[in-house]
Amino acid sequence: MSDQAMAPGRVFLVGAGPGDPGLLTQRALELMHHCDVICYDLLVSDAILAQIPQGKTLIPVGYRGYCGTSIEYGMHPDVVAQALAGHEVLRLKAGDPFIFGRGTEECLCLQYHGIDYQVIPGISASLGAAAYTGFPLTSNGMASDVTFASGHKASTTISNWAALGQGSGTLVLYMGAKKIALHAQELISQGKPADTPLAVIAAATSTRHRVMHSTLAKAGQEIAEFDNGDPMLVVIGDVVTLADKLDWRSKLPLSGVQILACTEHRQLIEPLKLAGAIVIEPVTRHVTLDIEDGLWQQLMSQFALHLMDRTSAEALLAACRHRRLDLRDLPWALTAEGDGVTLLAEQGVFVESAAQEGAMVIQQHTKGVAINYDYDPVNSAIKPASRVLVDDCHSLIFLISNQLLATKAVVMSQCTEVLELAQELGFVAESMANHDECAEKGLQSVA
Ligand SMILES: C[S@@+](CC[C@H](N)C(=O)[O-])C[C@H]1O[C@@H](n2cnc3c(N)ncnc32)[C@H](O)[C@@H]1O
């Protein structure tokens, strides 16, 4: 055994943005693949955690509402320990790591331990909250500056209340909603008009995004009813009134809807996103396909095969690979339909779509086409979903048997068999047969 001490790994301080996985940066996604250990804040949304590939060690670190309280450590000890043990550690933080994220303490602590680090910015909560509520933080003639302040400790953390009270810029309070009555009082006493408009935004950019519009004078009484435990941000200033005109998001038919998309058909996803849905695409799903021996014997006696879908085309290619057979040496006239044609073309096999007379037809439900999922729901961050988009009956049964569907879930599919099965099993079924139109209308149940 070597006496040499193990070289430390590295820590990546990465901003995960406010909640919508669509707001993750390209680099954050790359690092989710690169790192073997992922330490995340409790404010990081499930939809974001669901992007983490299978096989990573997930460690929850930090706790809600910690900012500003005295914490005994610089960087969480689990992060330090994992890096010292030689791991590449992704420290995934809500919003941006350098906005009220204890960035200084964490970096200095890593330096102290001799651990290299890199910092990747994320979209801070205030930027997400403003864009998804429909008001800018600065606007010509209304606000030409914006201040980010911590409202965690009643009135003591803001260095110059007088300037804030008299200025006409926008003031954003992080961690300040619960103490808004005190902050409002301070601002009013320094000269800010009591009827200054403000907005409190909860769970910004997630499916639970909610907004309370109020004024400095009234917010203190109204906040208790609005507060449901989600993180909240306060934006004070005239700009918040622009949401009356500029709110684009709440008008979308699928705004506030989260959909777990277990689909190979990426063209189904974009219309859902355009209609305002947050779509979780689990990267942890791998499907391996094969054709069982009995069916293979039968196939070998055929002169023509017609592949009805992508799954059967995948199965045929997997079976050939497994048996080390070259497709060119096989006896069939091969034809395929839809996605089956595309998949074969991706592999350099170009076929006609009209079946030969007498061809044996193979589709994903043909007895003998085996689909095996390699998926670890325990290691997955996905909670039982209330809406899923699913391609085939196998996937539906897999989701049900792994308790990844909520009891009253809505099952969306473009496959009639899936919809019938979902209905038989007591789920609500929604046809995606014409997906653009469905998304536009906000999806209509066929159950
Ligand atoms: C410790 S600070 C972290 C800020 C984070 N680094 C950022 O850039 O957004 C936590 C505070 O950020 C705000 N916050 C974070 N995520 C939020 C969200 N999705 N919606 C509303 N406020 C949020 C809340 O004020 C919360 O108390």
Ligand as a Chemical Component Dictionary entry (heavy atoms), coordinates in Angstrom:
data_LIG
# 
_chem_comp.id                   LIG 
_chem_comp.type                 NON-POLYMER 
_chem_comp.pdbx_formal_charge   0 
_chem_comp.three_letter_code    LIG 
# 
loop_
_chem_comp_atom.comp_id 
_chem_comp_atom.atom_id 
_chem_comp_atom.alt_atom_id 
_chem_comp_atom.type_symbol 
_chem_comp_atom.charge 
_chem_comp_atom.model_Cartn_x 
_chem_comp_atom.model_Cartn_y 
_chem_comp_atom.model_Cartn_z 
_chem_comp_atom.pdbx_ordinal 
LIG C1  C1  C 0  -29.701 32.201 1.505  1  
LIG S1  S1  S 1  -30.484 33.204 0.391  2  
LIG C2  C2  C 0  -29.900 32.495 -1.121 3  
LIG C3  C3  C 0  -30.026 33.405 -2.291 4  
LIG C4  C4  C 0  -29.499 32.752 -3.563 5  
LIG N1  N1  N 0  -28.094 32.603 -3.492 6  
LIG C5  C5  C 0  -29.877 33.536 -4.818 7  
LIG O1  O1  O 0  -29.007 34.067 -5.498 8  
LIG O2  O2  O -1 -31.084 33.582 -5.119 9  
LIG C6  C6  C 0  -32.114 32.517 0.509  10 
LIG C7  C7  C 0  -33.192 33.532 0.156  11 
LIG O3  O3  O 0  -33.239 33.722 -1.248 12 
LIG C8  C8  C 0  -34.572 33.965 -1.641 13 
LIG N2  N2  N 0  -34.963 32.878 -2.567 14 
LIG C9  C9  C 0  -34.209 31.837 -2.978 15 
LIG N3  N3  N 0  -34.872 31.098 -3.876 16 
LIG C10 C10 C 0  -36.067 31.690 -4.044 17 
LIG C11 C11 C 0  -37.199 31.429 -4.843 18 
LIG N4  N4  N 0  -37.230 30.396 -5.693 19 
LIG N5  N5  N 0  -38.270 32.247 -4.761 20 
LIG C12 C12 C 0  -38.256 33.321 -3.938 21 
LIG N6  N6  N 0  -37.213 33.635 -3.157 22 
LIG C13 C13 C 0  -36.132 32.829 -3.204 23 
LIG C14 C14 C 0  -35.430 33.960 -0.396 24 
LIG O4  O4  O 0  -35.521 35.305 0.042  25 
LIG C15 C15 C 0  -34.604 33.107 0.530  26 
LIG O5  O5  O 0  -34.892 33.396 1.876  27 
# 
loop_
_chem_comp_bond.comp_id 
_chem_comp_bond.atom_id_1 
_chem_comp_bond.atom_id_2 
_chem_comp_bond.value_order 
_chem_comp_bond.pdbx_ordinal 
LIG C1  S1  SING 1  
LIG S1  C2  SING 2  
LIG S1  C6  SING 3  
LIG C2  C3  SING 4  
LIG C3  C4  SING 5  
LIG C4  N1  SING 6  
LIG C4  C5  SING 7  
LIG C5  O1  DOUB 8  
LIG C5  O2  SING 9  
LIG C6  C7  SING 10 
LIG C7  O3  SING 11 
LIG C7  C15 SING 12 
LIG O3  C8  SING 13 
LIG C8  N2  SING 14 
LIG C8  C14 SING 15 
LIG N2  C9  SING 16 
LIG N2  C13 SING 17 
LIG C9  N3  DOUB 18 
LIG N3  C10 SING 19 
LIG C10 C11 SING 20 
LIG C10 C13 DOUB 21 
LIG C11 N4  SING 22 
LIG C11 N5  DOUB 23 
LIG N5  C12 SING 24 
LIG C12 N6  DOUB 25 
LIG N6  C13 SING 26 
LIG C14 O4  SING 27 
LIG C14 C15 SING 28 
LIG C15 O5  SING 29 
# 
